[in-house]
Amino acid sequence: MSAEFRYRCGECRYRTPWLDESEGAWQLAEHYRRRHPRVGPGGEFEIRRGWRDLFGRLFR
């Protein structure tokens, strides 16, 4: 199942573009390192599942 993730910073309004899980997590960690160096990474994430996954489940 393919999915894209978008991570949001818990300290400011920054959010990543829709990416795979590891790339999104890495970009959020880099954001925290640059913009919030004294704060550990946090925030939230969203998951967007692809249309192919939806159609795959409907037509099995």
GROMACS elastic network, one bead per residue, 0.5 to 0.9 nm:
[ bonds ]
;  ai    aj funct       b0    kb
    1    49     6  0.79749   500
    1    50     6  0.82260   500
    1    52     6  0.87136   500
    1    53     6  0.60873   500
    2    20     6  0.85544   500
    2    48     6  0.89619   500
    2    49     6  0.64270   500
    2    50     6  0.62515   500
    2    52     6  0.83457   500
    2    53     6  0.69193   500
    3    19     6  0.84693   500
    3    20     6  0.68995   500
    3    21     6  0.80481   500
    3    47     6  0.65765   500
    3    48     6  0.56119   500
    3    50     6  0.58658   500
    3    53     6  0.85228   500
    4    18     6  0.55424   500
    4    19     6  0.51255   500
    4    21     6  0.66599   500
    4    24     6  0.87732   500
    4    46     6  0.82871   500
    4    47     6  0.58129   500
    4    48     6  0.51430   500
    4    49     6  0.63130   500
    4    50     6  0.76243   500
    5    16     6  0.84717   500
    5    17     6  0.80252   500
    5    18     6  0.52995   500
    5    19     6  0.53177   500
    5    20     6  0.57721   500
    5    21     6  0.55522   500
    5    22     6  0.89307   500
    5    23     6  0.89203   500
    5    24     6  0.64841   500
    5    25     6  0.86872   500
    5    45     6  0.66384   500
    5    46     6  0.55987   500
    5    48     6  0.62657   500
    5    49     6  0.87325   500
    6    15     6  0.67686   500
    6    16     6  0.54204   500
    6    17     6  0.57907   500
    6    19     6  0.64673   500
    6    20     6  0.84738   500
    6    21     6  0.82192   500
    6    24     6  0.64108   500
    6    25     6  0.86846   500
    6    44     6  0.85166   500
    6    45     6  0.54686   500
    6    46     6  0.52223   500
    6    47     6  0.66969   500
    6    48     6  0.81883   500
    7    14     6  0.85289   500
    7    15     6  0.55025   500
    7    16     6  0.54000   500
    7    17     6  0.78580   500
    7    18     6  0.82149   500
    7    19     6  0.89857   500
    7    24     6  0.62498   500
    7    25     6  0.69673   500
    7    27     6  0.85498   500
    7    28     6  0.65984   500
    7    43     6  0.73140   500
    7    44     6  0.58521   500
    7    46     6  0.64917   500
    8    11     6  0.89160   500
    8    12     6  0.83984   500
    8    13     6  0.72455   500
    8    14     6  0.59807   500
    8    16     6  0.66474   500
    8    28     6  0.74998   500
    8    42     6  0.82824   500
    8    43     6  0.54642   500
    8    44     6  0.51997   500
    8    45     6  0.58691   500
    8    46     6  0.83213   500
    9    12     6  0.57677   500
    9    13     6  0.63914   500
    9    14     6  0.54284   500
    9    15     6  0.60838   500
    9    16     6  0.86927   500
    9    28     6  0.69967   500
    9    31     6  0.82102   500
    9    32     6  0.78853   500
    9    41     6  0.77985   500
    9    42     6  0.64336   500
    9    44     6  0.68969   500
    9    45     6  0.88746   500
   10    13     6  0.77905   500
   10    14     6  0.84619   500
   10    41     6  0.79903   500
   10    42     6  0.55657   500
   10    44     6  0.69864   500
   11    14     6  0.83146   500
   11    32     6  0.88489   500
   11    36     6  0.78889   500
   11    39     6  0.88255   500
   11    42     6  0.81039   500
   11    43     6  0.75008   500
   12    15     6  0.88129   500
   14    28     6  0.86877   500
   14    31     6  0.82765   500
   15    28     6  0.77186   500
   15    45     6  0.89268   500
   16    19     6  0.76978   500
   16    24     6  0.63793   500
   16    25     6  0.88496   500
   16    27     6  0.69525   500
   16    28     6  0.69364   500
   17    24     6  0.76757   500
   18    24     6  0.74905   500
   18    46     6  0.89417   500
   18    47     6  0.86832   500
   18    48     6  0.80801   500
   19    22     6  0.81179   500
   19    23     6  0.61869   500
   19    24     6  0.54488   500
   20    23     6  0.55946   500
   20    24     6  0.61355   500
   20    25     6  0.86572   500
   21    24     6  0.53448   500
   21    25     6  0.62094   500
   21    26     6  0.86434   500
   22    25     6  0.51746   500
   22    26     6  0.60986   500
   22    27     6  0.86471   500
   23    26     6  0.50644   500
   23    27     6  0.61721   500
   23    28     6  0.86739   500
   24    27     6  0.51596   500
   24    28     6  0.62552   500
   24    29     6  0.86478   500
   25    28     6  0.51901   500
   25    29     6  0.62069   500
   25    30     6  0.86763   500
   26    29     6  0.50944   500
   26    30     6  0.62051   500
   26    31     6  0.86241   500
   27    30     6  0.50603   500
   27    31     6  0.61485   500
   27    32     6  0.87186   500
   28    32     6  0.63118   500
   28    33     6  0.86203   500
   28    41     6  0.73009   500
   28    42     6  0.85244   500
   28    43     6  0.89864   500
   29    32     6  0.51784   500
   29    33     6  0.61842   500
   29    34     6  0.87534   500
   29    40     6  0.85177   500
   29    41     6  0.59073   500
   29    42     6  0.86430   500
   30    34     6  0.62034   500
   30    35     6  0.84616   500
   31    34     6  0.52630   500
   31    35     6  0.57973   500
   31    36     6  0.74661   500
   31    37     6  0.89726   500
   31    41     6  0.86348   500
   32    35     6  0.52601   500
   32    37     6  0.60484   500
   32    38     6  0.85283   500
   32    39     6  0.71394   500
   32    40     6  0.71606   500
   32    41     6  0.58329   500
   32    42     6  0.85107   500
   33    36     6  0.58992   500
   33    38     6  0.81425   500
   33    39     6  0.82854   500
   33    40     6  0.84058   500
   33    41     6  0.82102   500
   34    37     6  0.60656   500
   36    39     6  0.55203   500
   36    40     6  0.79652   500
   36    41     6  0.85036   500
   37    40     6  0.76917   500
   39    42     6  0.84582   500
   49    52     6  0.83864   500
   49    53     6  0.67441   500
   49    54     6  0.76219   500
   50    53     6  0.54091   500
   50    54     6  0.67736   500
   51    54     6  0.50200   500
   51    55     6  0.61899   500
   51    56     6  0.83749   500
   52    55     6  0.52025   500
   52    56     6  0.58816   500
   52    57     6  0.85923   500
   53    57     6  0.62772   500
   53    58     6  0.87168   500
   54    57     6  0.53373   500
   54    58     6  0.63346   500
   54    59     6  0.88381   500
   55    58     6  0.50117   500
   55    59     6  0.60846   500
   55    60     6  0.85447   500
   56    59     6  0.55717   500
   56    60     6  0.62501   500
   57    60     6  0.57409   500
